[in-house]
Amino acid sequence: MAGYIGGRVAVSVPQQVEAKFTITATASQTSITNVSYTVGSVHVFQNGVRLVDGTDFTATNGSTVTLETGATEGDQIVIVSHGSFQTGDVVSKASGGTFSSAIAVDGSVTATSLVIPDGSLPLVDLDIDGGTDIGAALVDADLMIVDDGAGGTNRKATMTRLATYMGTKIGGGMEFIASSGAISNAANVSFTGFDSSKYDSYEFRFIDFLPATDSAYPVARTSSDTSSHSYDSGTNDYQKRLSGSTTASAGELNASNALGNAANEGFVGIVRVINPHTSTYTKVSVNDGIYVDASGDYSSLSSQAGFARKENAQVNAIQFFWSSGNIASGEVIMFGIVNS
């Protein structure tokens, strides 16, 4: 393009980049008509000499150029006009910018830090590569991505929600609820994680449940109070399993042997609370229990021990302790039998 050095600029109307008109003046001619130019973008040459806009000529209407001094006959007048143009619609590689509509890329995109607005990436397009293993056991607070309904919104959910859902689908399965942790000289251990919407019955596993004093029995009390969990301890609240019609203020888990507190003594076994959410007499049974007595030289296996709660009300908590003294050590773990 005349008057420029370098490559051609991307323009909106390439054919109108430059317009050139050449005339031979008549004597004293000042008005040159029927030309086309862009006001402010016109150059006038007289016999090769460039005239000054506003001093040597005026060009204000896009079609007529008026010379301030009349030309000499035969003078060559050249009028050069540059049409309006604009650079291409581009985003700077160095400075960046904003694309206002959809962008199609034929090939891969590489970025050191790619930020995608929330909700703008469809799940079908999500393909995560190069991730490493979490390197630890999953915990309740860990999050996963789920599609909220078929073709719905992508959302996060905790592993707790997954566990709850699995519990509703695996009828009759056993699910961990809580543990007492390592017990150390405690008066009792209590469990309140009863939930009739999820579980039918419960199983408690006793590990080295050791009394602090000799000749003690493992016993339990239950609660039907949903607010404060006050454990029933009246003299007629429980029916002993192996003692005929005798009633007591606590249910005995082992009525045949008194247990000692020497090394390796105590109770290892399973206690089941059967269907406590109905308004019937809740039963507590002991199965597969090993009881080491005070002498420490023999053990007995009992599958018949247990008791019944006499109050006709739903049970929502249970407390374990010894008939005398504290719990020296051990652990109790609570499991729920998922609704079938």
Secondary structure, 3 states (H helix, E strand, C coil): CCCCCCCCCCCCCHHHCEEEEEEECCCCCCEECCCCCCCCCEEEEECCEECCECCCEECCCCCCEEECCCCCCCCEEEEEEECCCCCCCCCECCCECCCCCCCCCCCCCCCCCCCCCCCCCCHHHCCCCCCCCCCCCCCCCCEEEEEECCCCEEEEEEHHHHHHHHHHHCCCCEEEEEECCCEEEECCEEECCCCCCCEEEEEEEEEEEEECCCCECEEEEEECCCCCCCCCCCCCCEEECCCCCCEECCEECCCCCCECCCCCCEEEEEEEEECCCCCCCCEEEEEEEEEEECCCCCEEEECCCEEEECCCCCCCEEEEEECCCCEEEEEEEEEEEECC
